[in-house]
């Protein structure tokens, strides 16, 4: 199961679920596949949800950095 799916399944309450779905929509709007987003991003989303902080944006630049890190492995 992808990290984003785990976060969505753990999100409780309408505001948190809507925030996760909005993050997924924003990633798709940027032309990226949410399933391919960096796992560290989804962990950050989970931590921010738990702390009730605004969720960070997942940008194409952040995705490119993720891909570059993966290529080095």
PyMOL commands that place a pseudoatom at each C-alpha (Angstrom):
pseudoatom trace, name=CA, resn=UNK, resi=1, chain=A, elem=C, hetatm=0, pos=[0.000, 0.000, 0.000]
pseudoatom trace, name=CA, resn=UNK, resi=2, chain=A, elem=C, hetatm=0, pos=[1.376, 3.424, -0.879]
pseudoatom trace, name=CA, resn=UNK, resi=3, chain=A, elem=C, hetatm=0, pos=[2.197, 5.907, 1.901]
pseudoatom trace, name=CA, resn=UNK, resi=4, chain=A, elem=C, hetatm=0, pos=[-0.481, 8.317, 0.672]
pseudoatom trace, name=CA, resn=UNK, resi=5, chain=A, elem=C, hetatm=0, pos=[-3.139, 5.649, 0.969]
pseudoatom trace, name=CA, resn=UNK, resi=6, chain=A, elem=C, hetatm=0, pos=[-2.052, 4.878, 4.534]
pseudoatom trace, name=CA, resn=UNK, resi=7, chain=A, elem=C, hetatm=0, pos=[-2.305, 8.562, 5.452]
pseudoatom trace, name=CA, resn=UNK, resi=8, chain=A, elem=C, hetatm=0, pos=[-5.752, 8.835, 3.908]
pseudoatom trace, name=CA, resn=UNK, resi=9, chain=A, elem=C, hetatm=0, pos=[-6.936, 5.719, 5.722]
pseudoatom trace, name=CA, resn=UNK, resi=10, chain=A, elem=C, hetatm=0, pos=[-5.660, 7.075, 9.035]
pseudoatom trace, name=CA, resn=UNK, resi=11, chain=A, elem=C, hetatm=0, pos=[-7.152, 10.545, 8.584]
pseudoatom trace, name=CA, resn=UNK, resi=12, chain=A, elem=C, hetatm=0, pos=[-10.073, 10.913, 10.921]
pseudoatom trace, name=CA, resn=UNK, resi=13, chain=A, elem=C, hetatm=0, pos=[-12.673, 13.607, 10.790]
pseudoatom trace, name=CA, resn=UNK, resi=14, chain=A, elem=C, hetatm=0, pos=[-14.032, 15.468, 7.822]
pseudoatom trace, name=CA, resn=UNK, resi=15, chain=A, elem=C, hetatm=0, pos=[-11.540, 18.388, 7.884]
pseudoatom trace, name=CA, resn=UNK, resi=16, chain=A, elem=C, hetatm=0, pos=[-8.522, 16.074, 7.861]
pseudoatom trace, name=CA, resn=UNK, resi=17, chain=A, elem=C, hetatm=0, pos=[-9.910, 13.801, 5.159]
pseudoatom trace, name=CA, resn=UNK, resi=18, chain=A, elem=C, hetatm=0, pos=[-10.718, 16.856, 3.027]
pseudoatom trace, name=CA, resn=UNK, resi=19, chain=A, elem=C, hetatm=0, pos=[-7.177, 18.187, 3.578]
pseudoatom trace, name=CA, resn=UNK, resi=20, chain=A, elem=C, hetatm=0, pos=[-5.626, 14.908, 2.394]
pseudoatom trace, name=CA, resn=UNK, resi=21, chain=A, elem=C, hetatm=0, pos=[-7.933, 14.737, -0.618]
pseudoatom trace, name=CA, resn=UNK, resi=22, chain=A, elem=C, hetatm=0, pos=[-7.065, 18.356, -1.446]
pseudoatom trace, name=CA, resn=UNK, resi=23, chain=A, elem=C, hetatm=0, pos=[-3.358, 17.443, -1.294]
pseudoatom trace, name=CA, resn=UNK, resi=24, chain=A, elem=C, hetatm=0, pos=[-3.975, 14.540, -3.672]
pseudoatom trace, name=CA, resn=UNK, resi=25, chain=A, elem=C, hetatm=0, pos=[-5.929, 16.822, -6.016]
pseudoatom trace, name=CA, resn=UNK, resi=26, chain=A, elem=C, hetatm=0, pos=[-3.147, 19.430, -5.947]
pseudoatom trace, name=CA, resn=UNK, resi=27, chain=A, elem=C, hetatm=0, pos=[-0.543, 16.812, -6.857]
pseudoatom trace, name=CA, resn=UNK, resi=28, chain=A, elem=C, hetatm=0, pos=[-2.696, 15.639, -9.759]
pseudoatom trace, name=CA, resn=UNK, resi=29, chain=A, elem=C, hetatm=0, pos=[-3.277, 19.242, -10.860]
pseudoatom trace, name=CA, resn=UNK, resi=30, chain=A, elem=C, hetatm=0, pos=[0.504, 19.659, -11.062]
pseudoatom trace, name=CA, resn=UNK, resi=31, chain=A, elem=C, hetatm=0, pos=[0.543, 16.789, -13.560]
pseudoatom trace, name=CA, resn=UNK, resi=32, chain=A, elem=C, hetatm=0, pos=[2.053, 14.280, -11.142]
pseudoatom trace, name=CA, resn=UNK, resi=33, chain=A, elem=C, hetatm=0, pos=[0.868, 10.878, -10.003]
pseudoatom trace, name=CA, resn=UNK, resi=34, chain=A, elem=C, hetatm=0, pos=[0.119, 10.952, -6.245]
pseudoatom trace, name=CA, resn=UNK, resi=35, chain=A, elem=C, hetatm=0, pos=[1.209, 7.304, -6.041]
pseudoatom trace, name=CA, resn=UNK, resi=36, chain=A, elem=C, hetatm=0, pos=[4.660, 8.319, -7.280]
pseudoatom trace, name=CA, resn=UNK, resi=37, chain=A, elem=C, hetatm=0, pos=[5.052, 11.129, -4.747]
pseudoatom trace, name=CA, resn=UNK, resi=38, chain=A, elem=C, hetatm=0, pos=[7.931, 10.807, -2.312]
pseudoatom trace, name=CA, resn=UNK, resi=39, chain=A, elem=C, hetatm=0, pos=[7.133, 8.653, 0.728]
pseudoatom trace, name=CA, resn=UNK, resi=40, chain=A, elem=C, hetatm=0, pos=[8.829, 11.279, 2.900]
pseudoatom trace, name=CA, resn=UNK, resi=41, chain=A, elem=C, hetatm=0, pos=[6.238, 13.793, 1.675]
pseudoatom trace, name=CA, resn=UNK, resi=42, chain=A, elem=C, hetatm=0, pos=[3.382, 11.546, 2.789]
pseudoatom trace, name=CA, resn=UNK, resi=43, chain=A, elem=C, hetatm=0, pos=[5.025, 11.021, 6.177]
pseudoatom trace, name=CA, resn=UNK, resi=44, chain=A, elem=C, hetatm=0, pos=[5.255, 14.802, 6.513]
pseudoatom trace, name=CA, resn=UNK, resi=45, chain=A, elem=C, hetatm=0, pos=[1.569, 15.085, 5.611]
pseudoatom trace, name=CA, resn=UNK, resi=46, chain=A, elem=C, hetatm=0, pos=[0.728, 12.558, 8.321]
pseudoatom trace, name=CA, resn=UNK, resi=47, chain=A, elem=C, hetatm=0, pos=[2.815, 14.425, 10.882]
pseudoatom trace, name=CA, resn=UNK, resi=48, chain=A, elem=C, hetatm=0, pos=[1.279, 17.753, 9.927]
pseudoatom trace, name=CA, resn=UNK, resi=49, chain=A, elem=C, hetatm=0, pos=[-2.218, 16.303, 10.160]
pseudoatom trace, name=CA, resn=UNK, resi=50, chain=A, elem=C, hetatm=0, pos=[-1.458, 14.954, 13.627]
pseudoatom trace, name=CA, resn=UNK, resi=51, chain=A, elem=C, hetatm=0, pos=[-0.113, 18.355, 14.701]
pseudoatom trace, name=CA, resn=UNK, resi=52, chain=A, elem=C, hetatm=0, pos=[-3.030, 20.156, 13.025]
pseudoatom trace, name=CA, resn=UNK, resi=53, chain=A, elem=C, hetatm=0, pos=[-0.670, 22.229, 10.906]
pseudoatom trace, name=CA, resn=UNK, resi=54, chain=A, elem=C, hetatm=0, pos=[-1.159, 23.272, 7.269]
pseudoatom trace, name=CA, resn=UNK, resi=55, chain=A, elem=C, hetatm=0, pos=[-0.115, 20.643, 4.761]
pseudoatom trace, name=CA, resn=UNK, resi=56, chain=A, elem=C, hetatm=0, pos=[2.945, 21.328, 2.609]
pseudoatom trace, name=CA, resn=UNK, resi=57, chain=A, elem=C, hetatm=0, pos=[2.664, 21.578, -1.152]
pseudoatom trace, name=CA, resn=UNK, resi=58, chain=A, elem=C, hetatm=0, pos=[4.168, 18.839, -3.305]
pseudoatom trace, name=CA, resn=UNK, resi=59, chain=A, elem=C, hetatm=0, pos=[5.778, 20.671, -6.203]
pseudoatom trace, name=CA, resn=UNK, resi=60, chain=A, elem=C, hetatm=0, pos=[7.321, 19.402, -9.424]
pseudoatom trace, name=CA, resn=UNK, resi=61, chain=A, elem=C, hetatm=0, pos=[10.688, 20.538, -8.021]
pseudoatom trace, name=CA, resn=UNK, resi=62, chain=A, elem=C, hetatm=0, pos=[10.175, 18.424, -4.902]
pseudoatom trace, name=CA, resn=UNK, resi=63, chain=A, elem=C, hetatm=0, pos=[9.217, 15.485, -7.114]
pseudoatom trace, name=CA, resn=UNK, resi=64, chain=A, elem=C, hetatm=0, pos=[12.321, 15.963, -9.265]
pseudoatom trace, name=CA, resn=UNK, resi=65, chain=A, elem=C, hetatm=0, pos=[14.453, 15.900, -6.106]
pseudoatom trace, name=CA, resn=UNK, resi=66, chain=A, elem=C, hetatm=0, pos=[12.735, 12.676, -5.063]
pseudoatom trace, name=CA, resn=UNK, resi=67, chain=A, elem=C, hetatm=0, pos=[13.440, 11.099, -8.440]
pseudoatom trace, name=CA, resn=UNK, resi=68, chain=A, elem=C, hetatm=0, pos=[17.077, 12.215, -8.295]
pseudoatom trace, name=CA, resn=UNK, resi=69, chain=A, elem=C, hetatm=0, pos=[17.467, 10.674, -4.825]
pseudoatom trace, name=CA, resn=UNK, resi=70, chain=A, elem=C, hetatm=0, pos=[15.943, 7.424, -6.049]
pseudoatom trace, name=CA, resn=UNK, resi=71, chain=A, elem=C, hetatm=0, pos=[18.278, 7.369, -9.057]
pseudoatom trace, name=CA, resn=UNK, resi=72, chain=A, elem=C, hetatm=0, pos=[21.270, 7.536, -6.716]
pseudoatom trace, name=CA, resn=UNK, resi=73, chain=A, elem=C, hetatm=0, pos=[20.199, 4.448, -4.790]
for i in range(1, 73): cmd.bond("trace and resi %d" % i, "trace and resi %d" % (i + 1))
show_as sticks, trace
zoom trace
